Structure formats: C-alpha cells, structure tokens
Amino acid sequence: MRQRLFVLLTAFTVCVLVYPPDASTQGAQTQGAQTQGAAAQNGGQRQGGAAGQGRGAGRRGGGAATPAAATTPTTNDGPPEYGPAKGTLIIIGGGSAEGTGIMERFIALVESNAHDLACEQFYTEHSSMQENQGAPRVGRDRHVANERAVLARAKSVRSTCVRPVLVHGDHVVIRWIFDFVWRDGTATHMEELAWQRWEGERIAQETFFYDPAQRVPTRSDP
C-alpha cells in the first residue's frame, strides 16, 4: 500500500514539472499587462500634448486648444484722455472749487462791468495780459488804466460769462461775451476765451483768444 501511494505521488510530481501552466493563459496575462502599459503611455502623451497646445496658444496670444480662465476686468486709474497727466478737471458750479468763492467773486465783478476794479482786486502787481499772439502788457497799473480808457469810450457795456468755467489747478479758462455800444453810435460784439494762470487769489498771467475781426466797430441799431 505504501509503495503504491509513493508511486502515485511521484507520478503527480513528474506531471507538474513536465507540464507547466497553459501557455495561452500566460499569453493572455502578458497581453493584458502590455495593454495596460500602452494605455498609460498614450494617456501621458495626450496630457503632454494638451500641455504643449496650451503653451503654444499662450505664445500666439490665445487659442481654442485650452479655454482661458475667467479674469476680473481691471479698472483704469490713469488720467482721462482729454485731461492732463496729473490733477483733476474741475467745473465751477459743480466741482470741488465751488466752495472757495474766489472765482465767482471775480466773475461777478466783471459781469457788473467794473473791469477796472476787477484788475485792481484780482491781478498781481506784475501780472501780464496778452491779446492773441500780440506783445503782452505787463503791470497791474497798466491793466487798470487800459480798462478805464475803454469804459470811458463806451455808452453802455454788457459782460457775460458763459459757463461752465474750466479749472485745473492754478489754470483757468473762461468764455466771455462783451457787447459795447460806443459814444459815436457804433457797437462791438466780442466773444473770447480767457486763459489765466493764478497765483493764490490773484491772476498772474492772462491771454485772450478771439477773432480780431470782431474788434472792427459796426453801426448800432438806431
């Protein structure tokens, strides 16, 4: 009995050594491992290709390969295109200079036709006054004398400030309309822009811009 059991165990061992596992099963297992490796490699290539497309799109300034992330629009804190590089454009009658009252007092004095007093009270001692590109008059006393000479020739005067008045720092632009009726029966209608540079509460420099043809008097209505 023992001999027969020994023979059977020996024969089973020989069969296991001589006949290894089925080759088809090993092939299937090997093929499955190769398929997984290829899938992993292809996935890496696809990821690398997408990254490459994203970098290429960045160099071209954008593209459809990779959608751009949403960005929050930034606010332009630079100066307005029509304004100077620094400072703020202020409109008298609604801007931050309204509360000072300096400009309104000056305008009120001119609109009351007291042009000579406006020069006395609101111009610096060595201020300059220029007509278009003509030679400037220098000195407050000369301005006062000139305004008094003009007013002496006039039968009536009407002075109007056309608002808004534009102010930027120490610089001011005012649009004026003047209507003079002279004692000889002629009349003059003047529209001009007055560019001013202020020093504190007084004008240091002023230039008037207008059409010189307006200075020729015309016959007033009877």
Secondary structure, 3 states (H helix, E strand, C coil): CHHHHHHHHHHHHHHHHHCCCCHHHHHHHHHHHHHHHHHHHHHHHHHHHHHHHHHHHHHHCCCCCCCCCCCCCCCCCCCCCCCCCCCCCEECCCCCCHHHCHHHHHHHHHHCCCHHHHHHHHEEEEEEEEECCCCCEECHHHHHHHHHHHHHHEEEEEEEEEEEEEEECCEEEEEEEEEEEECCCEEEEEEEEEEEEEECCEEEEEEEECCHHHHCCEECCC
